[in-house]
């Protein structure tokens, strides 16, 4: 009974683009454009791309509110010099 998670190394590998080009031959021009990059985690945002409020220091300022209206004082305020979408460090 197979487990469905075997690893197999092919004798050779070819990209889908090269395979299509080989299949259709020289009589057809096959072009492509780079699509969306897929990351396991979003790339880190360079801190100098962002500025906090009045003091203008580089980084990301976050304010967490205890309501959907963003009313009143924030429950938590954080600042990060190295913003990271996976968490602040």
Backbone atoms as SQL, in Angstrom:
CREATE TABLE atoms (id INTEGER PRIMARY KEY, chain TEXT, resi INTEGER, resn TEXT, atom TEXT, x REAL, y REAL, z REAL);
INSERT INTO atoms VALUES
  (1, 'A', 1, 'UNK', 'N', 0.849, -1.175, 0.000),
  (2, 'A', 1, 'UNK', 'CA', 0.000, 0.000, 0.000),
  (3, 'A', 1, 'UNK', 'C', 0.898, 1.243, 0.000),
  (4, 'A', 2, 'UNK', 'N', 0.661, 2.120, -0.928),
  (5, 'A', 2, 'UNK', 'CA', 1.476, 3.327, -1.062),
  (6, 'A', 2, 'UNK', 'C', 1.088, 4.388, -0.046),
  (7, 'A', 3, 'UNK', 'N', 2.092, 5.135, 0.369),
  (8, 'A', 3, 'UNK', 'CA', 1.838, 6.214, 1.320),
  (9, 'A', 3, 'UNK', 'C', 1.630, 7.558, 0.650),
  (10, 'A', 4, 'UNK', 'N', 1.985, 7.659, -0.629),
  (11, 'A', 4, 'UNK', 'CA', 1.737, 8.901, -1.346),
  (12, 'A', 4, 'UNK', 'C', 2.751, 9.994, -1.106),
  (13, 'A', 5, 'UNK', 'N', 3.855, 9.690, -0.427),
  (14, 'A', 5, 'UNK', 'CA', 4.822, 10.741, -0.164),
  (15, 'A', 5, 'UNK', 'C', 6.237, 10.325, -0.556),
  (16, 'A', 6, 'UNK', 'N', 6.351, 9.522, -1.592),
  (17, 'A', 6, 'UNK', 'CA', 7.683, 9.090, -2.012),
  (18, 'A', 6, 'UNK', 'C', 8.378, 10.213, -2.770),
  (19, 'A', 7, 'UNK', 'N', 9.685, 10.256, -2.673),
  (20, 'A', 7, 'UNK', 'CA', 10.470, 11.240, -3.405),
  (21, 'A', 7, 'UNK', 'C', 11.142, 10.566, -4.585),
  (22, 'A', 8, 'UNK', 'N', 10.986, 11.121, -5.765),
  (23, 'A', 8, 'UNK', 'CA', 11.569, 10.547, -6.968),
  (24, 'A', 8, 'UNK', 'C', 12.392, 11.624, -7.657),
  (25, 'A', 9, 'UNK', 'N', 13.630, 11.297, -7.988),
  (26, 'A', 9, 'UNK', 'CA', 14.474, 12.215, -8.732),
  (27, 'A', 9, 'UNK', 'C', 14.430, 11.831, -10.212),
  (28, 'A', 10, 'UNK', 'N', 14.001, 12.744, -11.090),
  (29, 'A', 10, 'UNK', 'CA', 13.935, 12.437, -12.518),
  (30, 'A', 10, 'UNK', 'C', 15.335, 12.360, -13.127),
  (31, 'A', 11, 'UNK', 'N', 15.435, 11.708, -14.267),
  (32, 'A', 11, 'UNK', 'CA', 16.712, 11.616, -14.973),
  (33, 'A', 11, 'UNK', 'C', 17.122, 12.983, -15.495),
  (34, 'A', 12, 'UNK', 'N', 16.158, 13.799, -15.873),
  (35, 'A', 12, 'UNK', 'CA', 16.419, 15.173, -16.312),
  (36, 'A', 12, 'UNK', 'C', 15.186, 16.009, -16.002),
  (37, 'A', 13, 'UNK', 'N', 15.368, 17.299, -15.972),
  (38, 'A', 13, 'UNK', 'CA', 14.250, 18.206, -15.692),
  (39, 'A', 13, 'UNK', 'C', 14.211, 19.276, -16.774),
  (40, 'A', 14, 'UNK', 'N', 13.018, 19.744, -17.095),
  (41, 'A', 14, 'UNK', 'CA', 12.845, 20.804, -18.078),
  (42, 'A', 14, 'UNK', 'C', 11.738, 21.724, -17.579),
  (43, 'A', 15, 'UNK', 'N', 11.906, 23.009, -17.790),
  (44, 'A', 15, 'UNK', 'CA', 10.895, 23.959, -17.339),
  (45, 'A', 15, 'UNK', 'C', 9.666, 23.874, -18.237),
  (46, 'A', 16, 'UNK', 'N', 8.493, 24.234, -17.731),
  (47, 'A', 16, 'UNK', 'CA', 7.298, 24.232, -18.582),
  (48, 'A', 16, 'UNK', 'C', 7.473, 25.111, -19.820),
  (49, 'A', 17, 'UNK', 'N', 8.112, 26.266, -19.665),
  (50, 'A', 17, 'UNK', 'CA', 8.326, 27.161, -20.806),
  (51, 'A', 17, 'UNK', 'C', 9.182, 26.496, -21.878),
  (52, 'A', 18, 'UNK', 'N', 10.288, 25.882, -21.475),
  (53, 'A', 18, 'UNK', 'CA', 11.149, 25.197, -22.445),
  (54, 'A', 18, 'UNK', 'C', 10.435, 24.011, -23.084),
  (55, 'A', 19, 'UNK', 'N', 9.624, 23.312, -22.323),
  (56, 'A', 19, 'UNK', 'CA', 8.869, 22.190, -22.876),
  (57, 'A', 19, 'UNK', 'C', 7.881, 22.635, -23.937),
  (58, 'A', 20, 'UNK', 'N', 7.188, 23.735, -23.686),
  (59, 'A', 20, 'UNK', 'CA', 6.237, 24.260, -24.677),
  (60, 'A', 20, 'UNK', 'C', 6.989, 24.710, -25.928),
  (61, 'A', 21, 'UNK', 'N', 8.098, 25.415, -25.739),
  (62, 'A', 21, 'UNK', 'CA', 8.880, 25.890, -26.885),
  (63, 'A', 21, 'UNK', 'C', 9.381, 24.717, -27.735),
  (64, 'A', 22, 'UNK', 'N', 9.841, 23.664, -27.085),
  (65, 'A', 22, 'UNK', 'CA', 10.310, 22.495, -27.833),
  (66, 'A', 22, 'UNK', 'C', 9.163, 21.827, -28.584),
  (67, 'A', 23, 'UNK', 'N', 8.020, 21.757, -27.951),
  (68, 'A', 23, 'UNK', 'CA', 6.870, 21.057, -28.548),
  (69, 'A', 23, 'UNK', 'C', 6.323, 21.781, -29.775),
  (70, 'A', 24, 'UNK', 'N', 6.189, 23.116, -29.696),
  (71, 'A', 24, 'UNK', 'CA', 5.586, 23.860, -30.809),
  (72, 'A', 24, 'UNK', 'C', 6.587, 24.170, -31.910),
  (73, 'A', 25, 'UNK', 'N', 7.877, 24.125, -31.597),
  (74, 'A', 25, 'UNK', 'CA', 8.893, 24.369, -32.617),
  (75, 'A', 25, 'UNK', 'C', 9.114, 25.833, -32.899),
  (76, 'A', 26, 'UNK', 'N', 9.930, 26.087, -33.911),
  (77, 'A', 26, 'UNK', 'CA', 10.332, 27.456, -34.232),
  (78, 'A', 26, 'UNK', 'C', 9.269, 28.249, -34.992),
  (79, 'A', 27, 'UNK', 'N', 8.242, 27.578, -35.513),
  (80, 'A', 27, 'UNK', 'CA', 7.212, 28.294, -36.260),
  (81, 'A', 27, 'UNK', 'C', 6.287, 29.112, -35.359),
  (82, 'A', 28, 'UNK', 'N', 6.373, 28.935, -34.053),
  (83, 'A', 28, 'UNK', 'CA', 5.537, 29.664, -33.098),
  (84, 'A', 28, 'UNK', 'C', 6.439, 30.410, -32.117),
  (85, 'A', 29, 'UNK', 'N', 6.109, 31.657, -31.873),
  (86, 'A', 29, 'UNK', 'CA', 6.844, 32.437, -30.876),
  (87, 'A', 29, 'UNK', 'C', 6.121, 32.298, -29.540),
  (88, 'A', 30, 'UNK', 'N', 6.829, 31.789, -28.561),
  (89, 'A', 30, 'UNK', 'CA', 6.258, 31.636, -27.221),
  (90, 'A', 30, 'UNK', 'C', 6.906, 32.682, -26.332),
  (91, 'A', 31, 'UNK', 'N', 6.085, 33.548, -25.767),
  (92, 'A', 31, 'UNK', 'CA', 6.606, 34.561, -24.852),
  (93, 'A', 31, 'UNK', 'C', 5.961, 34.365, -23.485),
  (94, 'A', 32, 'UNK', 'N', 6.508, 35.041, -22.495),
  (95, 'A', 32, 'UNK', 'CA', 5.991, 34.904, -21.142),
  (96, 'A', 32, 'UNK', 'C', 6.245, 36.202, -20.376),
  (97, 'A', 33, 'UNK', 'N', 5.608, 36.316, -19.270),
  (98, 'A', 33, 'UNK', 'CA', 5.828, 37.439, -18.353),
  (99, 'A', 33, 'UNK', 'C', 5.888, 36.874, -16.940),
  (100, 'A', 34, 'UNK', 'N', 6.749, 37.434, -16.133),
  (101, 'A', 34, 'UNK', 'CA', 6.864, 37.008, -14.745),
  (102, 'A', 34, 'UNK', 'C', 5.574, 37.333, -14.010),
  (103, 'A', 35, 'UNK', 'N', 5.021, 36.355, -13.360),
  (104, 'A', 35, 'UNK', 'CA', 3.792, 36.564, -12.606),
  (105, 'A', 35, 'UNK', 'C', 4.084, 36.908, -11.157),
  (106, 'A', 36, 'UNK', 'N', 3.161, 36.604, -10.299),
  (107, 'A', 36, 'UNK', 'CA', 3.266, 36.893, -8.876),
  (108, 'A', 36, 'UNK', 'C', 4.275, 35.963, -8.220),
  (109, 'A', 37, 'UNK', 'N', 5.144, 36.525, -7.401),
  (110, 'A', 37, 'UNK', 'CA', 6.076, 35.697, -6.641),
  (111, 'A', 37, 'UNK', 'C', 5.352, 35.103, -5.439),
  (112, 'A', 38, 'UNK', 'N', 5.657, 33.875, -5.143),
  (113, 'A', 38, 'UNK', 'CA', 5.020, 33.208, -4.015),
  (114, 'A', 38, 'UNK', 'C', 6.087, 32.961, -2.959),
  (115, 'A', 39, 'UNK', 'N', 5.906, 33.579, -1.807),
  (116, 'A', 39, 'UNK', 'CA', 6.842, 33.423, -0.705),
  (117, 'A', 39, 'UNK', 'C', 6.143, 32.687, 0.433),
  (118, 'A', 40, 'UNK', 'N', 6.895, 31.911, 1.170),
  (119, 'A', 40, 'UNK', 'CA', 6.304, 31.293, 2.370),
  (120, 'A', 40, 'UNK', 'C', 5.956, 32.375, 3.375),
  (121, 'A', 41, 'UNK', 'N', 6.815, 33.361, 3.445),
  (122, 'A', 41, 'UNK', 'CA', 6.551, 34.539, 4.261),
  (123, 'A', 41, 'UNK', 'C', 6.801, 35.755, 3.386),
  (124, 'A', 42, 'UNK', 'N', 6.085, 36.810, 3.625),
  (125, 'A', 42, 'UNK', 'CA', 6.299, 38.023, 2.848),
  (126, 'A', 42, 'UNK', 'C', 7.696, 38.556, 3.099),
  (127, 'A', 43, 'UNK', 'N', 8.329, 39.144, 2.093),
  (128, 'A', 43, 'UNK', 'CA', 9.664, 39.702, 2.298),
  (129, 'A', 43, 'UNK', 'C', 9.640, 40.833, 3.313),
  (130, 'A', 44, 'UNK', 'N', 10.755, 41.014, 3.988),
  (131, 'A', 44, 'UNK', 'CA', 10.853, 42.066, 4.986),
  (132, 'A', 44, 'UNK', 'C', 10.812, 43.427, 4.304),
  (133, 'A', 45, 'UNK', 'N', 10.088, 44.362, 4.889),
  (134, 'A', 45, 'UNK', 'CA', 9.979, 45.714, 4.361),
  (135, 'A', 45, 'UNK', 'C', 11.193, 46.511, 4.827),
  (136, 'A', 46, 'UNK', 'N', 11.922, 47.161, 3.921),
  (137, 'A', 46, 'UNK', 'CA', 13.048, 47.986, 4.364),
  (138, 'A', 46, 'UNK', 'C', 12.555, 49.124, 5.252),
  (139, 'A', 47, 'UNK', 'N', 13.186, 49.301, 6.384),
  (140, 'A', 47, 'UNK', 'CA', 12.751, 50.303, 7.358),
  (141, 'A', 47, 'UNK', 'C', 12.777, 51.710, 6.787),
  (142, 'A', 48, 'UNK', 'N', 13.701, 51.996, 5.873),
  (143, 'A', 48, 'UNK', 'CA', 13.769, 53.356, 5.341),
  (144, 'A', 48, 'UNK', 'C', 12.639, 53.667, 4.357),
  (145, 'A', 49, 'UNK', 'N', 11.809, 52.680, 4.030),
  (146, 'A', 49, 'UNK', 'CA', 10.630, 52.935, 3.213),
  (147, 'A', 49, 'UNK', 'C', 9.503, 53.537, 4.048),
  (148, 'A', 50, 'UNK', 'N', 9.586, 53.411, 5.358),
  (149, 'A', 50, 'UNK', 'CA', 8.507, 53.828, 6.241),
  (150, 'A', 50, 'UNK', 'C', 8.999, 54.893, 7.218),
  (151, 'A', 51, 'UNK', 'N', 8.092, 55.774, 7.600),
  (152, 'A', 51, 'UNK', 'CA', 8.389, 56.748, 8.639),
  (153, 'A', 51, 'UNK', 'C', 7.224, 56.782, 9.600),
  (154, 'A', 52, 'UNK', 'N', 7.557, 56.899, 10.869),
  (155, 'A', 52, 'UNK', 'CA', 6.506, 57.036, 11.866),
  (156, 'A', 52, 'UNK', 'C', 6.019, 58.473, 11.869),
  (157, 'A', 53, 'UNK', 'N', 5.116, 58.795, 12.732),
  (158, 'A', 53, 'UNK', 'CA', 4.457, 60.099, 12.777),
  (159, 'A', 53, 'UNK', 'C', 5.355, 61.312, 12.861),
  (160, 'A', 54, 'UNK', 'N', 5.105, 62.155, 13.809),
  (161, 'A', 54, 'UNK', 'CA', 5.741, 63.468, 13.895),
  (162, 'A', 54, 'UNK', 'C', 7.255, 63.397, 14.051),
  (163, 'A', 55, 'UNK', 'N', 7.762, 62.387, 14.744),
  (164, 'A', 55, 'UNK', 'CA', 9.209, 62.339, 14.957),
  (165, 'A', 55, 'UNK', 'C', 9.969, 61.913, 13.701),
  (166, 'A', 56, 'UNK', 'N', 9.297, 61.287, 12.727),
  (167, 'A', 56, 'UNK', 'CA', 9.895, 60.963, 11.443),
  (168, 'A', 56, 'UNK', 'C', 10.957, 59.888, 11.459),
  (169, 'A', 57, 'UNK', 'N', 11.099, 59.156, 12.544),
  (170, 'A', 57, 'UNK', 'CA', 12.114, 58.097, 12.550),
  (171, 'A', 57, 'UNK', 'C', 11.674, 56.952, 11.644),
  (172, 'A', 58, 'UNK', 'N', 12.659, 56.262, 11.075),
  (173, 'A', 58, 'UNK', 'CA', 12.370, 55.161, 10.162),
  (174, 'A', 58, 'UNK', 'C', 11.851, 53.959, 10.934),
  (175, 'A', 59, 'UNK', 'N', 10.883, 53.280, 10.378),
  (176, 'A', 59, 'UNK', 'CA', 10.331, 52.098, 11.012),
  (177, 'A', 59, 'UNK', 'C', 8.825, 52.060, 10.883),
  (178, 'A', 60, 'UNK', 'N', 8.231, 51.175, 11.622),
  (179, 'A', 60, 'UNK', 'CA', 6.793, 50.954, 11.566),
  (180, 'A', 60, 'UNK', 'C', 6.202, 51.140, 12.956),
  (181, 'A', 61, 'UNK', 'N', 5.213, 52.013, 13.049),
  (182, 'A', 61, 'UNK', 'CA', 4.501, 52.225, 14.306),
  (183, 'A', 61, 'UNK', 'C', 3.141, 51.540, 14.210),
  (184, 'A', 62, 'UNK', 'N', 2.800, 50.753, 15.213),
  (185, 'A', 62, 'UNK', 'CA', 1.522, 50.042, 15.252),
  (186, 'A', 62, 'UNK', 'C', 0.751, 50.436, 16.493),
  (187, 'A', 63, 'UNK', 'N', -0.537, 50.664, 16.306),
  (188, 'A', 63, 'UNK', 'CA', -1.428, 50.937, 17.427),
  (189, 'A', 63, 'UNK', 'C', -2.582, 49.948, 17.356),
  (190, 'A', 64, 'UNK', 'N', -2.779, 49.208, 18.437),
  (191, 'A', 64, 'UNK', 'CA', -3.860, 48.232, 18.518),
  (192, 'A', 64, 'UNK', 'C', -4.975, 48.795, 19.386),
  (193, 'A', 65, 'UNK', 'N', -6.199, 48.746, 18.855),
  (194, 'A', 65, 'UNK', 'CA', -7.356, 49.264, 19.565),
  (195, 'A', 65, 'UNK', 'C', -8.248, 48.110, 20.004),
  (196, 'A', 66, 'UNK', 'N', -9.003, 48.337, 21.026),
  (197, 'A', 66, 'UNK', 'CA', -9.907, 47.321, 21.547),
  (198, 'A', 66, 'UNK', 'C', -11.290, 47.396, 20.930),
  (199, 'A', 67, 'UNK', 'N', -11.432, 48.086, 19.787),
  (200, 'A', 67, 'UNK', 'CA', -12.731, 48.219, 19.148),
  (201, 'A', 67, 'UNK', 'C', -12.545, 48.405, 17.647),
  (202, 'A', 68, 'UNK', 'N', -13.613, 48.216, 16.902),
  (203, 'A', 68, 'UNK', 'CA', -13.550, 48.325, 15.447),
  (204, 'A', 68, 'UNK', 'C', -13.571, 49.773, 14.957),
  (205, 'A', 69, 'UNK', 'N', -13.973, 50.676, 15.784),
  (206, 'A', 69, 'UNK', 'CA', -14.067, 52.080, 15.391),
  (207, 'A', 69, 'UNK', 'C', -12.747, 52.824, 15.573),
  (208, 'A', 70, 'UNK', 'N', -11.753, 52.170, 16.161),
  (209, 'A', 70, 'UNK', 'CA', -10.457, 52.779, 16.479),
  (210, 'A', 70, 'UNK', 'C', -10.636, 53.996, 17.385),
  (211, 'A', 71, 'UNK', 'N', -11.586, 53.896, 18.285),
  (212, 'A', 71, 'UNK', 'CA', -11.906, 55.004, 19.190),
  (213, 'A', 71, 'UNK', 'C', -11.123, 54.868, 20.496),
  (214, 'A', 72, 'UNK', 'N', -10.853, 56.006, 21.091),
  (215, 'A', 72, 'UNK', 'CA', -10.160, 56.019, 22.372),
  (216, 'A', 72, 'UNK', 'C', -8.672, 55.781, 22.220),
  (217, 'A', 73, 'UNK', 'N', -8.027, 55.582, 23.335),
  (218, 'A', 73, 'UNK', 'CA', -6.586, 55.348, 23.337),
  (219, 'A', 73, 'UNK', 'C', -6.293, 53.907, 22.903),
  (220, 'A', 74, 'UNK', 'N', -5.197, 53.677, 22.197),
  (221, 'A', 74, 'UNK', 'CA', -4.835, 52.316, 21.822),
  (222, 'A', 74, 'UNK', 'C', -4.546, 51.455, 23.051),
  (223, 'A', 75, 'UNK', 'N', -4.851, 50.188, 22.958),
  (224, 'A', 75, 'UNK', 'CA', -4.528, 49.248, 24.031),
  (225, 'A', 75, 'UNK', 'C', -3.025, 48.984, 24.076),
  (226, 'A', 76, 'UNK', 'N', -2.434, 48.910, 22.880),
  (227, 'A', 76, 'UNK', 'CA', -1.006, 48.612, 22.769),
  (228, 'A', 76, 'UNK', 'C', -0.424, 49.480, 21.657),
  (229, 'A', 77, 'UNK', 'N', 0.777, 49.997, 21.901),
  (230, 'A', 77, 'UNK', 'CA', 1.527, 50.709, 20.862),
  (231, 'A', 77, 'UNK', 'C', 2.894, 50.055, 20.737),
  (232, 'A', 78, 'UNK', 'N', 3.266, 49.734, 19.494),
  (233, 'A', 78, 'UNK', 'CA', 4.552, 49.114, 19.231),
  (234, 'A', 78, 'UNK', 'C', 5.269, 49.889, 18.139),
  (235, 'A', 79, 'UNK', 'N', 6.581, 49.806, 18.138),
  (236, 'A', 79, 'UNK', 'CA', 7.394, 50.384, 17.075),
  (237, 'A', 79, 'UNK', 'C', 8.476, 49.386, 16.730),
  (238, 'A', 80, 'UNK', 'N', 8.740, 49.240, 15.446),
  (239, 'A', 80, 'UNK', 'CA', 9.768, 48.316, 15.008),
  (240, 'A', 80, 'UNK', 'C', 10.669, 48.991, 13.997),
  (241, 'A', 81, 'UNK', 'N', 11.969, 48.904, 14.231),
  (242, 'A', 81, 'UNK', 'CA', 12.933, 49.441, 13.276),
  (243, 'A', 81, 'UNK', 'C', 13.040, 48.528, 12.060),
  (244, 'A', 82, 'UNK', 'N', 12.797, 47.237, 12.241),
  (245, 'A', 82, 'UNK', 'CA', 12.854, 46.265, 11.152),
  (246, 'A', 82, 'UNK', 'C', 11.484, 45.623, 11.003),
  (247, 'A', 83, 'UNK', 'N', 10.568, 46.274, 10.272),
  (248, 'A', 83, 'UNK', 'CA', 9.240, 45.709, 10.107),
  (249, 'A', 83, 'UNK', 'C', 9.295, 44.362, 9.410),
  (250, 'A', 84, 'UNK', 'N', 8.531, 43.424, 9.899),
  (251, 'A', 84, 'UNK', 'CA', 8.503, 42.074, 9.346),
  (252, 'A', 84, 'UNK', 'C', 7.054, 41.612, 9.392),
  (253, 'A', 85, 'UNK', 'N', 6.537, 41.176, 8.268),
  (254, 'A', 85, 'UNK', 'CA', 5.128, 40.763, 8.211),
  (255, 'A', 85, 'UNK', 'C', 4.843, 39.519, 9.028),
  (256, 'A', 86, 'UNK', 'N', 5.879, 38.754, 9.384),
  (257, 'A', 86, 'UNK', 'CA', 5.694, 37.545, 10.176),
  (258, 'A', 86, 'UNK', 'C', 5.704, 37.847, 11.672),
  (259, 'A', 87, 'UNK', 'N', 6.044, 39.059, 12.051),
  (260, 'A', 87, 'UNK', 'CA', 6.094, 39.442, 13.454),
  (261, 'A', 87, 'UNK', 'C', 7.114, 40.550, 13.654),
  (262, 'A', 88, 'UNK', 'N', 6.933, 41.307, 14.697),
  (263, 'A', 88, 'UNK', 'CA', 7.852, 42.410, 14.972),
  (264, 'A', 88, 'UNK', 'C', 9.027, 41.930, 15.792),
  (265, 'A', 89, 'UNK', 'N', 10.206, 42.419, 15.433),
  (266, 'A', 89, 'UNK', 'CA', 11.410, 42.014, 16.152),
  (267, 'A', 89, 'UNK', 'C', 12.203, 43.234, 16.547);
